[in-house]
Amino acid sequence: MITLFQLSAQSRLPTLSRILHMRGRGYTGLRSRVCSEHEFHFVKRGRLIFEIDGNERVVHAGELFYSPRGTSYGLSDHAPPDLSCYHCHFMIPDARITQADPDSLWSIFGSADAKAAGRDRTLCLMELIMPRSIDDIAQIFLSILHDQRGTSPGDALAAQARFLLLLWALSREVIESQGRVEPRVVTSAEAHVRRALDIIQRHPGKHTTLASVSDLVGVNPDYLARLFRKHIGCTVGSYVQRRTIAVAQERLLSEATPVKRIAKGLGFSDPLYFARVFRRAVGCSPREFRNR
């Protein structure tokens, strides 16, 4: 079943309470309890074993498990050492909550435009969501975690804003997973950009130049550079660096691997240069980021 959250124009927006990053290192499980708020568990790496009503439910890497408020569950203390899982608590106050069968989504979301049909403030969630882009969802969770830990003016607001975008992205995943949203025709230019993004995301630290990426995509470097600026809003090089730093952040939080080895794995032969690039992008050194 799919859970619908229907928000009126007067409803308060969903609110993030807290977010945690669970790692295999030091993981001890969780005794069975009742959720006082809605919860997400997004497994980036490894797996989590839930204990629900005496039964085990395994959530694998790349899957997001949604626990509605009032759900009772526990977590097994058996977890792989490479576990990386984002866990957050949130509230959706004032929402009218209903259950819908997947087959009925077409009648709810498949006709007129969202605003005209009163659907522009409706969110959809289901127990198990499998996002198409694991890295993109992980990056949103990581950004929320970083903002919530931040002490700069506006950091708390940034965390809430990113969480709303996360809910929107997951809601779209649920709707589109039911095959009820008419797929948009993808142009050849967009296909080239998507292919380039996929190469960069799947191989952090490799194929990092415009020339190497364009060669793998099969297009002229100048043409790919123009497409990237038009569709992504930045150069290939700046996107590669941004993506590399995001992977470094995730590894620093989820692994005990020395900074030097993380840097080498991401294509930096000089750990001092890696530290300078990281500080310029994040505002602190890799070690300071890990120890926050």
Secondary structure, DSSP 8 states (H G I E B T S, - for coil): -EEEEE--TTS---EEEEEEEEESTT---EEEEE-SSEEEEEEEESEEEEEETTEEEEEETT-EEEE-TT-EEEE-S---TT-EEEEEEEE-TT-EEEEE-GGGHHHHHSSS-TTTTT-TTEEEEESEE--S-HHHHHHHHHHHHHHHH--STTHHHHHHHHHHHHHHHHHHHHHHHTT-S------HHHHHHHHHHHHHHHSTTSS-SHHHHHHHHTS-HHHHHHHHHHHTSS-HHHHHHHHHHHHHHHHHHH----HHHHHHHTT-S-HHHHHHHHHHHHSS-HHHHHT-
